[in-house]
Amino acid sequence: MESEIFVAVRIAPSLASAPFDRLGESVKALKKAGASYVHFDLEDGVFVPMLSMGIKPIEDLRPLTDLPFDVHLMMVNPEWLLPDLIRIGADRISVHIEACEYPRRVLGKITSLGAEAGIALNPKTPLPDLEMLYPYLRFVTLLSTEPEEVNPPFLPSVLSKLEAGKAKYKSSALEWIVDGGIDKDNIGEVVAAGADIVVVGRAVFRGGLLHENMAALIAAAG
């Protein structure tokens, strides 16, 4: 029986940074390395300039691990995709508050289909009134890089947004996720600010040293 790794914060490695020709190998290795989720970004080329590979990799990779699949939809009008996405194995889905005309309805649909629902906020987007999204809202993802840039730097300003959100909604069971630009040099301050989950990409897969990189992140998290 594999021993569990103590982690001060749950880590969701983003497959957007994994070697495309070794996605299956990477997914199989993540749980043993200490990951709590597998993170996917789906982009439509409209809400953000990038265009992702679609949902087929999620379906193909689902049998390879029992880690929950966390899917971040960076697209306008994401509602149409939800049934197929949940059918093929998405456990948690976040949609952008900036891209949904009726976010409460979308979160309700995610929940009714059997997945956990969350909202994502771009760095410049202020915290909305989250109570209007109850009882469907399970988690909030704060982007800590500009989504339209390539390899953008971490934005420390997200930490004050995180602290404000945690303080305002401290009586709720909401989980707070920080996504973007996180590495072993800043993960400690992200955890100290109150993140429950961090999405990490390049810092996990850099150099093909997945286990070593995860160990360094876990140690730096505290």
C-alpha positions as semicolon CSV with decimal commas, in nm:
position;residue;x (nm);y (nm);z (nm)
1;M;0,000;0,000;0,000
2;E;0,143;0,340;-0,100
3;S;0,206;0,582;0,186
4;E;0,031;0,917;0,166
5;I;0,232;1,236;0,123
6;F;0,148;1,519;0,364
7;V;0,080;1,837;0,167
8;A;0,006;2,176;0,326
9;V;-0,208;2,269;0,026
10;R;-0,378;2,056;-0,237
11;I;-0,195;2,074;-0,570
12;A;-0,370;2,046;-0,907
13;P;-0,108;2,002;-1,181
14;S;-0,221;2,156;-1,509
15;L;-0,180;1,928;-1,808
16;A;-0,152;2,233;-2,033
17;S;0,217;2,229;-1,935
18;A;0,270;1,853;-1,959
19;P;0,452;1,695;-2,255
20;F;0,174;1,628;-2,504
21;D;0,324;1,297;-2,615
22;R;0,339;1,172;-2,254
23;L;0,005;1,282;-2,109
24;G;-0,091;0,931;-2,003
25;E;0,242;0,871;-1,834
26;S;0,215;1,204;-1,652
27;V;-0,140;1,141;-1,530
28;K;-0,047;0,799;-1,396
29;A;0,245;0,947;-1,200
30;L;0,066;1,243;-1,041
31;K;-0,108;1,071;-0,750
32;K;0,209;0,902;-0,626
33;A;0,388;1,237;-0,653
34;G;0,134;1,400;-0,417
35;A;-0,118;1,564;-0,650
36;S;-0,480;1,599;-0,538
37;Y;-0,640;1,677;-0,875
38;V;-0,564;1,678;-1,247
39;H;-0,635;2,019;-1,399
40;F;-0,748;2,087;-1,756
41;D;-0,793;2,420;-1,934
42;L;-1,045;2,431;-2,217
43;E;-1,017;2,746;-2,431
44;D;-1,241;2,858;-2,716
45;G;-1,020;3,111;-2,897
46;V;-1,281;3,379;-2,823
47;F;-1,279;3,448;-2,450
48;V;-0,903;3,399;-2,465
49;P;-0,691;3,395;-2,783
50;M;-0,572;3,039;-2,729
51;L;-0,763;2,737;-2,858
52;S;-0,739;2,407;-2,670
53;M;-0,743;2,054;-2,805
54;G;-1,102;1,985;-2,698
55;I;-1,247;1,728;-2,460
56;K;-1,111;1,407;-2,615
57;P;-0,797;1,396;-2,395
58;I;-1,018;1,414;-2,084
59;E;-1,211;1,110;-2,202
60;D;-0,895;0,920;-2,297
61;L;-0,714;0,995;-1,970
62;R;-1,005;0,931;-1,733
63;P;-0,942;0,553;-1,698
64;L;-0,578;0,609;-1,601
65;T;-0,628;0,762;-1,254
66;D;-0,882;0,800;-0,977
67;L;-0,773;1,159;-0,907
68;P;-1,061;1,405;-0,956
69;F;-1,055;1,595;-1,286
70;D;-1,079;1,972;-1,238
71;V;-1,179;2,151;-1,560
72;H;-1,144;2,526;-1,612
73;L;-1,364;2,654;-1,897
74;M;-1,212;2,965;-2,052
75;M;-1,494;3,020;-2,298
76;V;-1,807;3,219;-2,362
77;N;-2,144;3,047;-2,324
78;P;-2,000;2,726;-2,177
79;E;-2,338;2,573;-2,094
80;W;-2,365;2,365;-2,411
81;L;-2,051;2,166;-2,327
82;L;-2,144;2,066;-1,973
83;P;-2,337;1,740;-2,033
84;D;-2,063;1,585;-2,247
85;L;-1,790;1,707;-2,016
86;I;-1,945;1,552;-1,708
87;R;-2,036;1,235;-1,895
88;I;-1,671;1,171;-1,984
89;G;-1,543;1,226;-1,632
90;A;-1,512;1,589;-1,521
91;D;-1,558;1,606;-1,143
92;R;-1,524;1,980;-1,090
93;I;-1,594;2,257;-1,342
94;S;-1,525;2,629;-1,317
95;V;-1,671;2,889;-1,552
96;H;-1,569;3,252;-1,587
97;I;-1,801;3,502;-1,427
98;E;-1,697;3,744;-1,705
99;A;-1,819;3,503;-1,974
100;C;-2,155;3,394;-1,831
101;E;-2,465;3,608;-1,865
102;Y;-2,648;3,391;-1,611
103;P;-2,377;3,236;-1,389
104;R;-2,617;3,103;-1,126
105;R;-2,805;2,907;-1,390
106;V;-2,482;2,761;-1,528
107;L;-2,360;2,660;-1,182
108;G;-2,697;2,504;-1,113
109;K;-2,670;2,298;-1,431
110;I;-2,322;2,176;-1,337
111;T;-2,451;2,071;-0,996
112;S;-2,761;1,901;-1,135
113;L;-2,542;1,695;-1,369
114;G;-2,341;1,566;-1,074
115;A;-2,021;1,774;-1,068
116;E;-1,893;2,041;-0,830
117;A;-1,935;2,396;-0,961
118;G;-1,704;2,695;-0,933
119;I;-1,642;3,036;-1,079
120;A;-1,314;3,174;-1,210
121;L;-1,209;3,538;-1,198
122;N;-0,949;3,714;-1,410
123;P;-0,690;3,915;-1,215
124;K;-0,858;4,251;-1,276
125;T;-1,210;4,125;-1,195
126;P;-1,326;4,225;-0,846
127;L;-1,497;3,973;-0,622
128;P;-1,870;3,963;-0,700
129;D;-2,143;3,897;-0,446
130;L;-2,086;3,525;-0,407
131;E;-2,397;3,470;-0,197
132;M;-2,611;3,520;-0,509
133;L;-2,453;3,201;-0,643
134;Y;-2,548;2,986;-0,345
135;P;-2,628;2,700;-0,302
136;Y;-2,451;2,586;-0,617
137;L;-2,112;2,751;-0,573
138;R;-1,850;2,514;-0,429
139;F;-1,522;2,690;-0,510
140;V;-1,369;3,012;-0,641
141;T;-1,067;3,016;-0,873
142;L;-0,858;3,333;-0,872
143;L;-0,634;3,365;-1,177
144;S;-0,294;3,496;-1,075
145;T;-0,165;3,556;-1,429
146;E;-0,310;3,739;-1,727
147;P;-0,483;3,470;-1,936
148;E;-0,410;3,627;-2,274
149;E;-0,031;3,628;-2,224
150;V;0,216;3,348;-2,296
151;N;0,411;3,234;-1,987
152;P;0,299;3,540;-1,787
153;P;0,444;3,625;-1,446
154;F;0,268;3,562;-1,116
155;L;0,068;3,864;-0,997
156;P;0,108;3,910;-0,619
157;S;-0,196;4,140;-0,616
158;V;-0,418;3,831;-0,624
159;L;-0,315;3,755;-0,267
160;S;-0,502;4,055;-0,127
161;K;-0,812;3,947;-0,324
162;L;-0,775;3,599;-0,176
163;E;-0,740;3,731;0,178
164;A;-1,041;3,960;0,134
165;G;-1,254;3,677;-0,002
166;K;-1,155;3,437;0,273
167;A;-1,237;3,699;0,536
168;K;-1,572;3,800;0,385
169;Y;-1,695;3,445;0,335
170;K;-1,521;3,276;0,628
171;S;-1,846;3,123;0,752
172;S;-1,900;2,944;0,421
173;A;-1,757;2,612;0,304
174;L;-1,615;2,768;-0,013
175;E;-1,278;2,647;-0,135
176;W;-1,035;2,902;-0,275
177;I;-0,805;2,817;-0,564
178;V;-0,514;3,020;-0,702
179;D;-0,417;2,944;-1,061
180;G;-0,121;3,077;-1,257
181;G;0,251;3,140;-1,228
182;I;0,294;2,940;-0,907
183;D;0,631;2,781;-0,837
184;K;0,845;2,681;-0,539
185;D;0,948;3,044;-0,484
186;N;0,596;3,178;-0,427
187;I;0,381;2,881;-0,327
188;G;0,453;2,948;0,041
189;E;0,304;3,297;0,031
190;V;0,003;3,172;-0,165
191;V;-0,062;2,911;0,104
192;A;-0,007;3,168;0,380
193;A;-0,268;3,394;0,218
194;G;-0,524;3,116;0,250
195;A;-0,532;2,912;-0,072
196;D;-0,692;2,570;-0,030
197;I;-0,581;2,449;-0,373
198;V;-0,312;2,571;-0,614
199;V;-0,304;2,501;-0,987
200;V;0,056;2,457;-1,100
201;G;0,177;2,400;-1,455
202;R;0,534;2,462;-1,566
203;A;0,677;2,419;-1,216
204;V;0,548;2,060;-1,206
205;F;0,656;1,941;-1,549
206;R;0,975;2,146;-1,605
207;G;1,266;1,936;-1,728
208;G;1,061;1,616;-1,722
209;L;1,132;1,586;-1,349
210;L;0,775;1,548;-1,228
211;H;0,847;1,372;-0,898
212;E;1,138;1,598;-0,807
213;N;0,943;1,912;-0,896
214;M;0,639;1,803;-0,696
215;A;0,859;1,724;-0,397
216;A;1,012;2,073;-0,415
217;L;0,668;2,236;-0,434
218;I;0,536;2,033;-0,141
219;A;0,840;2,121;0,069
220;A;0,813;2,491;-0,017
221;A;0,439;2,498;0,062
222;G;0,519;2,444;0,431
